[in-house]
Amino acid sequence: MLEKIFKLKENGTNVKTEITAGLTTFMTMAYILAINPSILADAGMDPTAVLLATCIASFIGIVYMALVGNLPFALSAGMGLNAYMAYTIVQNYGYTWQVALFAVFIEGLIFIILSLTRVREAIFNCIPSSLKVAISVGIGLFIAFIGLQNAGLVVSNNQTLVSILDFRYNFNTSGICALLAVVGTLMTTVLYLKKVKGSILIGIIGTWVLGILCELTGLYLPNASMGFHSLLPNFQLTDFSKLGLTFGQCFHLDFKNVGFGNFITVIFAFLFVDIFDTVGTLIGLSSKAGMLDKEGKFPKAQPAMMAEAIATTAGAILGTSTMSTYVEASSGIVEGGRTGLTALTVAFLFLLAMFFAPIFIAIPSFATAPALLVVGFLMFTSITEIKLEEKHYLTAIPAYLCIIAMPLFYSISEGISIGIISYVVLHVACGRRKDVNVLMYILAFLFLLKYIFL
């Protein structure tokens, strides 16, 4: 039955590999179960309700991705967009979280229309191959940087913006966590080099277990005031009745203090950021999975984008922010995931997480950091596909700008923006305007408008 649905042999995989890949993907993105409720709580939403809404909306979108697209990709509440909703729309603009959810709902409906008309797919396919590879490489550096932050190895610095952690300072909290992340990265790397199946998943669990041992022996001392909590899992069950606090609240609105123009701007901002974050992520994932055709196009872009649109709409009704395809799905792809069975595994783990959420939330960020660092390197290896000889500088320079912008500006969409704008400007300035797709001109113009007016 599974063979018939997912065509495992045709895709060179098997049930064991797909399930392992799904477990790996879920473990690397399970942090959203802790972070999303925390962020949206700052908007006045109930954390438990947000967690339940996130799990259910993720399940809906991923099941569509698995059964309709037969893709190994996973999605959940988008990082960045949840912060935009909580801190900009609610706290800065003064809108209620119900109005913010309604904006997400409208965005989801627009996404469904765009996906049905294949506008988003056209955007995906118009991007030149050099930028497609650059986006994949940039995402690799971006998630590696996230891994370094999650490990606590990168800290802020007034003189240089960022620097390495001083291990001697607060050793029993931040110091030991960063050290465990280093050990975990070495352990994961060795396992991967030895071609151990499930190496990334083993690395995550192994690092977490080492952390628990450090807590039991006194090397790690929990300090809630500093954000360092116990690493031991909590076996309490989730209160499902909390979902009623957010379900359907996107339709309970008070527009008295909401200007129409500002509301349209909010929807547009959601659309703009999410479209290009999704396009960038799909390019990176499909490239890593070897799913692009000879022309560099992704034949299954439409169902992948529709899955996200449906999940976003459902999520707004349930009570969570915009849903996005996750770059962390690359960890499952690296483990061999190639079909919807990988995604379906992730979907059911999200359902399981509703029942035992405290256990999954207990996975510390330093334990998932090694996976992000290793996967970041594996995505970075695509850089060899960019032609860097002097005669190809016209395409190589925009690719370079795209790559460095993603980690330095902490945004996939900013990297795409700069890559596309520079690609068009350089081609026009060098008299090669005919080599640029018409849609690329439109995208470059829209990105310029974004920087001018948003």
Secondary structure, 3 states (H helix, E strand, C coil): CHHHHHCCCCCCCCHHHHHHHHHHHHHHHCCHHHHHHHHHHCCCCCHHHHHHHHHHHHHHHHHHHHHCCCCCCCEEECCCHHHHHHHHHHHHCCCCHHHHHHHHHHHHHHHHHHHHCCHHHHHHHHCCHHHHHHHHHHHHHHHHHHHHHHHCCEEEECCCEEEECCCCCCHHHHHHHHHHHHHHHHHHHHHHHCCCCCHHHHHHHHHHHHHHHHHHCCCCCCEHHHCECCCCCCCCCCCHHHHHHCCCHHHCCCCCCCCHHHHHHHHHHHHHHHHHHHHHHHHHHHHHCCCCCCCCCCCCHHHHHHHHHHHHHHHHHHCCCCEEECCCHHHHHHCCCCCHHHHHHHHHHHHHHHHCHHHHHCCCHHHHHHHHHHHHHHHHHHHHHCCCCHHHHHHHHHHHHHHHHHHHCCCHHHHHHHHHHHHHHHHHHCCCHHHCCHHHHHHHHHHHHHHHHC
